[in-house]
Amino acid sequence: MTDSPRIVVIGGGNAGLSVAGRLHRARLGEITVIEPRTTHVFAPLQSHIAGGAARASEAARPQADVIPPGVRWLRDEAFTVDADARRVHLVSGGRIDYDQLVVCAGMRMAWEQIPGLPEAMAAPTGISNYDYRLAAKASPVLRDLRSGTVVFTQPPEPASCGAAAQKPMYLACDWWRAIGVRDDIRVVFVCPDPVPFGVPAIDDELRRKLDEYGIEVRYSQDLRRVDADSRTLVIGRGDTEETMAYDVLHAVPPQRAPEWIAGSGLAASDDPHGFVDVDPETFQHVRHPQIWAVGDAATVATRRSGGAIRQQAKALVKNMKAAMAGRTPSAKYNGYSVVPFTVSRGTVVFAEFDRRGRLQPTVPFWRSLYRERRLSWLADRRILPWVYWHLILRGRA
């Protein structure tokens, strides 16, 4: 063992780099981030890109430029973890040993789980805000449409900020209304839940926008299959199905943790989605105390979102520091999460809540902060990207 503890972080996205930066600033050891991608994408901007409200170039930077100072980047990919040997085996055939391991591997977009969906996304009329390339493709498709039927789908939970699937829909409707063609375009929203979101105050705001834009909503329905050649899709729940023709399909696939997590024995045996089995308050693994996880790949017992990671990362680093000093981890994460719903090209419904679905505004005395506001749009669209690139990824916010 080296004099300085070896801390390995799997994943170089929002969660991985946020944690790595904080760990380095806390001087807990030698930090290595395992990440195969050479481009880092700020995922929340993909909704703005798809909706024609941001350039694709705004969301991407070279991975080398966003690695926190003092952190080593290993350009490789985890293949499996041997928790007993405290070793990560890599796709390249190499391996790296650790004293503490943090899994921030994110979620995998399971396009293949819906028959015909990969082919539909490859067609000119298939778009999504959950893929950087498909988001860039979506912008001109939605911008140039003048008539027809557009179907937007939302994935079932668990998902990475699943309700963000609604954002390009509102942006597109606002644009079509502005240029006078909204009445010529049928918009259908396929929602897996009986309500738009699941927090009553937020549901009221979103229903108002759905009614304002004249969007047809199919509640408690899932996308079941797609035929790209005929441009038809089937939605349903239980024994009930509906076939629908479309001109444009904006789809978000089911999601799950990377399979190697369960394959390494890091998931609970009864978890069909394969998330890292950590205490959702402390983020320490329930069976392997040297393993930790936050972000989309972890069992966090709340809605997953990029905005939740800041508080998760703070708690994880405090708890790892305590554990390395022989103390019991005591920092608790209360399930705070946030979804900024961009509901027009200049306003946002700012949903902040805890794991029990209670509103939890950043400004505690401003109980109505969630309501549609221009101020929230300015914070989400103008301020947050700068904070992300310059502070969050450095472990400074």
Phi, psi and omega per residue, in radians:
M1 nan 2.422 3.097
T2 -1.280 2.859 3.118
D3 -1.095 -0.650 -3.136
S4 -1.686 2.303 -3.136
P5 -0.990 2.441 3.128
R6 -1.616 1.992 3.141
I7 -1.979 2.097 -3.110
V8 -1.926 2.308 3.100
V9 -2.003 2.117 3.097
I10 -1.614 1.970 3.129
G11 1.990 2.230 -3.118
G12 -1.997 0.568 3.055
G13 -1.566 -2.707 3.137
N14 -0.951 -0.936 -3.083
A15 -1.131 -0.853 -3.070
G16 -1.059 -0.810 -3.108
L17 -1.291 -0.608 3.075
S18 -1.046 -0.800 3.131
V19 -1.168 -0.789 -3.108
A20 -1.050 -0.761 3.121
G21 -1.088 -0.738 3.120
R22 -1.180 -0.698 3.118
L23 -1.089 -0.730 3.120
H24 -1.146 -0.746 3.132
R25 -1.129 -0.514 3.098
A26 -1.431 -0.085 3.112
R27 0.962 0.830 -3.119
L28 -1.542 -0.234 3.140
G29 2.827 -2.925 3.070
E30 -1.503 2.108 -3.011
I31 -1.803 2.225 3.062
T32 -2.148 2.270 3.070
V33 -1.865 2.202 3.076
I34 -1.693 2.054 -3.110
E35 -2.694 2.124 -3.088
P36 -1.421 -0.438 -3.026
R37 -1.337 2.505 3.128
T38 -1.697 -0.109 3.097
T39 -2.140 2.299 3.104
H40 -1.775 2.260 -3.103
V41 -2.002 2.278 3.021
F42 -1.439 1.672 -2.965
A43 -0.990 -0.690 -3.115
P44 -1.003 -0.479 -3.141
L45 -1.268 -0.284 -3.128
Q46 -1.087 -0.532 3.085
S47 -1.158 -0.714 3.113
H48 -1.190 -0.651 3.100
I49 -1.107 -0.862 -3.127
A50 -1.048 -0.650 -3.121
G51 -1.476 0.091 3.085
G52 1.351 0.341 -3.090
A53 -1.924 0.166 3.094
A54 -2.764 2.684 3.061
R55 -1.476 2.538 3.141
A56 -1.037 -0.597 -3.107
S57 -1.119 -0.395 -3.139
E58 -1.175 -0.417 -3.003
A59 -1.668 -0.095 -3.003
A60 -2.196 2.426 3.043
R61 -2.496 2.702 3.080
P62 -1.033 2.385 -3.134
Q63 -1.007 -0.659 -3.117
A64 -1.058 -0.488 -3.091
D65 -1.403 -0.269 -3.066
V66 -1.938 -0.026 3.058
I67 -1.148 2.235 -3.116
P68 -1.023 2.488 3.093
P69 -0.964 2.397 3.128
G70 1.504 -0.036 3.141
V71 -1.836 2.346 3.118
R72 -1.486 2.353 3.063
W73 -1.831 2.104 3.045
L74 -1.830 1.900 -3.109
R75 -1.385 1.576 -3.112
D76 -2.814 -3.049 -3.090
E77 -2.421 2.421 3.119
A78 -1.178 2.383 3.074
F79 -1.849 -0.762 3.081
T80 -2.822 2.833 3.097
V81 -2.114 2.279 3.018
D82 -1.770 1.683 -3.036
A83 -1.168 -0.569 -3.137
D84 -1.203 -0.697 3.132
A85 -1.506 -0.123 -3.061
R86 0.947 1.040 -3.044
R87 -2.489 2.428 3.043
V88 -1.863 2.144 3.040
H89 -1.600 2.407 -2.999
L90 -1.861 2.724 3.124
V91 -1.055 -0.563 -3.139
S92 -1.191 -0.239 -3.039
G93 1.786 -0.190 3.111
G94 -1.405 -3.073 3.120
R95 -2.669 2.769 3.095
I96 -2.514 2.299 -3.140
D97 -1.602 2.733 -3.095
Y98 -2.485 2.766 2.922
D99 -1.748 -0.617 3.041
Q100 -2.335 2.416 -3.121
L101 -2.170 2.332 3.063
V102 -2.080 2.135 -3.133
V103 -1.728 1.986 3.100
C104 -2.257 0.938 -2.967
A105 -1.476 -0.063 3.115
G106 1.236 -2.871 3.124
M107 -2.051 2.707 3.110
R108 -1.745 2.317 3.058
M109 -1.343 1.950 -3.045
A110 -1.614 1.145 -3.134
W111 -0.990 -0.611 -3.032
E112 -1.202 -0.240 -3.112
Q113 -1.259 -0.302 3.097
I114 -1.918 1.948 -3.099
P115 -0.955 2.269 3.096
G116 1.504 -0.177 -3.080
L117 -1.201 -0.738 3.090
P118 -1.017 -0.705 3.128
E119 -1.174 -0.644 3.119
A120 -1.141 -0.663 3.131
M121 -1.247 -0.436 3.103
A122 -1.365 -0.318 3.136
A123 -1.353 2.801 -3.121
P124 -1.050 -0.411 -3.058
T125 -1.720 0.123 3.137
G126 -1.790 2.191 -3.062
I127 -2.470 2.872 3.114
S128 -2.876 2.579 3.022
N129 -1.621 0.114 3.137
Y130 -1.790 0.301 3.079
D131 -2.589 2.283 -3.043
Y132 -1.034 -0.781 -3.129
R133 -1.167 -0.730 -3.131
L134 -1.246 -0.495 3.071
A135 -1.195 -0.736 3.086
A136 -1.123 -0.629 3.087
K137 -1.170 -0.604 -3.079
A138 -1.139 -0.619 -3.015
S139 -0.964 -0.970 3.125
P140 -1.223 -0.529 3.136
V141 -1.082 -0.839 -3.138
L142 -1.283 -0.660 -3.116
R143 -1.108 -0.689 -3.010
D144 -1.592 -0.124 -3.123
L145 -1.201 2.399 3.135
R146 -2.145 -0.262 3.109
S147 -2.851 2.901 3.103
G148 2.060 -2.932 -3.118
T149 -2.032 2.231 3.088
V150 -2.065 2.224 3.121
V151 -1.939 2.237 3.057
F152 -1.956 2.286 3.118
T153 -2.040 2.612 3.082
Q154 -2.028 2.413 -3.098
P155 -1.380 2.712 3.020
P156 -1.255 2.723 3.006
E157 -1.271 2.622 0.013
P158 -1.372 2.542 3.135
A159 -2.678 2.786 3.090
S160 -1.453 1.773 -3.099
C161 0.860 0.937 -2.998
G162 -0.962 -0.639 -3.103
A163 -1.224 -0.185 3.067
A164 -1.112 -0.233 3.059
A165 -1.033 -0.392 -3.116
Q166 -1.354 -0.404 -2.973
K167 -1.044 -0.870 3.127
P168 -1.085 -0.480 3.117
M169 -1.117 -0.819 3.128
Y170 -1.167 -0.716 3.130
L171 -1.088 -0.746 3.139
A172 -1.141 -0.762 -3.138
C173 -1.094 -0.694 3.110
D174 -1.103 -0.686 3.114
W175 -1.175 -0.827 -3.130
W176 -1.089 -0.647 3.088
R177 -1.144 -0.691 -3.112
A178 -1.133 -0.593 -3.112
I179 -1.699 0.087 2.990
G180 1.461 0.354 -3.116
V181 -2.050 0.096 -3.077
R182 -0.970 -0.695 -3.099
D183 -1.207 -0.253 -3.137
D184 -1.642 -0.012 -3.084
I185 -2.119 2.132 3.047
R186 -1.498 2.191 -3.136
V187 -2.026 2.177 -3.139
V188 -2.105 2.267 3.115
F189 -1.947 2.079 3.137
V190 -1.720 1.931 -3.039
C191 -1.962 2.251 -3.093
P192 -1.307 -0.211 -3.057
D193 -1.927 2.878 3.132
P194 -1.354 -0.080 3.116
V195 -2.398 2.840 -3.084
P196 -1.114 -0.529 -3.061
F197 -2.450 -0.902 3.132
G198 2.130 -0.029 2.995
V199 -1.985 2.035 -2.953
P200 -0.874 -0.807 -3.110
A201 -1.120 -0.664 3.128
I202 -1.243 -0.677 3.100
D203 -1.016 -0.707 3.131
D204 -1.077 -0.748 3.121
E205 -1.121 -0.758 -3.088
L206 -1.250 -0.670 3.080
R207 -1.055 -0.675 3.113
R208 -1.058 -0.718 3.131
K209 -1.262 -0.663 3.097
L210 -1.066 -0.735 3.105
D211 -1.196 -0.720 -3.116
E212 -1.045 -0.693 -3.121
Y213 -1.516 -0.101 -3.137
G214 1.194 0.643 -3.107
I215 -1.487 2.283 3.036
E216 -1.368 2.222 -3.116
V217 -1.971 2.299 3.010
R218 -1.895 1.635 -3.138
Y219 -1.329 2.688 3.088
S220 0.960 0.727 3.130
Q221 -2.287 2.605 3.113
D222 -2.152 2.617 2.994
L223 -1.278 2.166 -3.057
R224 -1.833 -0.713 3.124
R225 -2.839 2.801 -3.091
V226 -2.392 2.497 3.007
D227 -2.060 1.795 -3.069
A228 -1.167 -0.567 -3.102
D229 -1.149 -0.770 -3.129
S230 -1.610 -0.079 -3.077
R231 0.907 0.979 3.043
T232 -2.264 2.706 3.096
L233 -2.460 2.816 3.119
V234 -2.145 2.244 3.028
I235 -2.033 2.793 3.131
G236 3.090 3.083 3.060
R237 -2.749 2.207 -3.085
G238 1.161 -2.270 -3.111
D239 -1.571 -0.033 -3.078
T240 -1.693 2.302 3.114
E241 -2.362 2.681 3.056
E242 -2.386 2.276 3.074
T243 -1.716 2.384 -3.037
M244 -2.409 2.362 3.018
A245 -1.525 2.595 3.134
Y246 -2.433 2.716 2.974
D247 -1.760 -0.582 3.057
V248 -2.387 2.379 3.079
L249 -2.093 2.030 3.001
H250 -1.790 1.878 -3.013
A251 -2.113 2.588 3.018
V252 -2.172 2.195 -2.998
P253 -1.422 2.907 2.928
P254 -1.038 2.749 -3.070
Q255 -2.378 2.673 3.133
R256 -2.690 2.937 3.071
A257 -1.275 2.692 3.051
P258 -0.963 2.436 -3.018
E259 -1.081 -0.477 -3.088
W260 -1.133 -0.367 3.141
I261 -1.136 -0.894 3.080
A262 -1.160 -0.660 3.131
G263 -1.091 -0.427 3.110
S264 -1.579 0.011 -3.130
G265 1.367 0.346 -3.100
L266 -1.627 -0.205 3.112
A267 -1.676 2.789 3.024
A268 -1.198 2.519 -3.056
S269 -1.107 -0.410 -3.105
D270 -1.800 0.250 -3.139
D271 -1.673 1.876 -3.103
P272 -1.219 -0.260 -3.098
H273 -1.698 -0.187 2.981
G274 1.305 0.587 -3.138
F275 -1.395 2.709 3.112
V276 -1.115 2.220 -3.000
D277 -1.466 1.395 3.134
V278 -1.911 2.817 2.968
D279 -1.137 2.127 -3.040
P280 -1.241 -0.059 3.073
E281 -1.791 -0.618 -3.096
T282 -1.870 -0.370 3.130
F283 1.271 0.244 3.035
Q284 -1.559 2.426 -3.116
H285 -1.087 2.480 -3.044
V286 -1.293 -0.319 3.136
R287 -2.073 -0.419 -3.087
H288 -2.150 1.677 -3.005
P289 -1.136 -0.249 3.098
Q290 -1.548 0.034 -3.121
I291 -1.976 2.413 -3.098
W292 -2.353 2.848 3.079
A293 -2.801 2.500 2.980
V294 -2.440 3.023 3.092
G295 1.446 -2.782 -2.985
D296 -1.156 -0.432 -3.086
A297 -1.504 -0.094 -3.049
A298 -1.750 2.736 3.005
T299 -1.390 1.680 -3.026
V300 -1.852 -0.124 3.079
A301 0.968 0.628 3.045
T302 -2.747 3.026 3.071
R303 -1.166 2.290 -3.138
R304 -1.330 2.414 3.076
S305 -2.804 2.693 3.081
G306 -1.086 -0.612 -3.118
G307 -1.212 -0.297 3.116
A308 -1.378 -0.347 -2.967
I309 -1.176 -0.557 -3.113
R310 -0.985 -0.863 -3.138
Q311 -1.236 -0.594 3.096
Q312 -1.101 -0.792 -3.114
A313 -1.097 -0.719 3.120
K314 -1.057 -0.795 -3.131
A315 -1.153 -0.741 -3.121
L316 -1.041 -0.846 -3.087
V317 -1.111 -0.736 3.085
K318 -1.054 -0.717 -3.095
N319 -1.278 -0.655 3.070
M320 -1.115 -0.726 3.116
K321 -1.042 -0.749 3.110
A322 -1.115 -0.799 -3.107
A323 -1.101 -0.697 3.141
M324 -1.188 -0.400 3.102
A325 -1.622 0.085 3.107
G326 1.476 0.213 3.127
R327 -1.775 2.826 3.105
T328 -1.381 2.250 3.098
P329 -1.010 2.278 -3.052
S330 -2.214 -0.189 3.109
A331 -1.246 2.296 -3.061
K332 -2.037 2.352 3.044
Y333 -1.692 2.221 -3.027
N334 -1.606 0.141 3.114
G335 1.534 0.233 3.111
Y336 -0.968 2.350 3.036
S337 -2.560 2.887 -3.074
V338 -2.604 2.409 3.034
V339 -2.307 1.889 3.052
P340 -1.465 1.836 -3.137
F341 -1.425 1.909 3.034
T342 -1.343 1.865 -3.015
V343 -1.831 -0.023 2.998
S344 -2.790 -3.117 -3.118
R345 -1.410 0.188 3.111
G346 -2.699 0.150 3.130
T347 -2.425 2.714 -3.115
V348 -2.388 2.453 2.892
V349 -1.670 1.985 -2.962
F350 -1.712 1.698 -3.059
A351 -1.593 1.930 3.051
E352 -2.105 2.321 -2.990
F353 -2.800 2.889 3.086
D354 -1.848 -3.044 -3.039
R355 -1.212 -0.224 3.080
R356 -1.661 0.083 3.116
G357 1.400 0.263 3.110
R358 -1.546 2.439 3.096
L359 -1.036 2.414 3.141
Q360 -2.436 1.262 -3.073
P361 -1.123 2.527 3.108
T362 -1.027 -0.655 3.037
V363 -1.694 1.763 -2.933
P364 -0.965 -0.641 -3.081
F365 -1.434 -0.135 -3.117
W366 -1.683 1.338 -3.004
R367 -1.189 -0.385 -3.128
S368 -1.703 0.299 -3.118
L369 -1.024 -0.460 -3.088
Y370 -1.180 -0.386 -3.012
R371 -1.160 2.725 -3.104
E372 -0.952 2.146 -3.085
R373 -2.551 2.595 2.975
R374 -1.198 -0.661 -3.122
L375 -1.044 -0.715 3.132
S376 -1.150 -0.615 3.084
W377 -1.126 -0.749 3.121
L378 -1.055 -0.732 3.127
A379 -1.141 -0.766 -3.068
D380 -1.276 -0.729 -3.015
R381 -1.570 -0.598 -3.037
R382 -1.803 -0.717 -3.024
I383 -1.544 -0.824 -3.046
L384 -1.018 -0.742 3.119
P385 -1.012 -0.709 3.115
W386 -1.135 -0.770 3.129
V387 -1.066 -0.693 -3.132
Y388 -1.080 -0.943 -3.063
W389 -1.165 -0.658 -2.973
H390 -1.748 -0.378 -3.076
L391 -2.136 -0.935 -3.044
I392 -1.059 -0.846 -3.107
L393 -1.222 -0.212 3.079
R394 -1.690 0.004 -3.108
G395 1.284 0.449 -3.081
R396 -1.899 0.007 3.135
A397 -2.547 nan nan
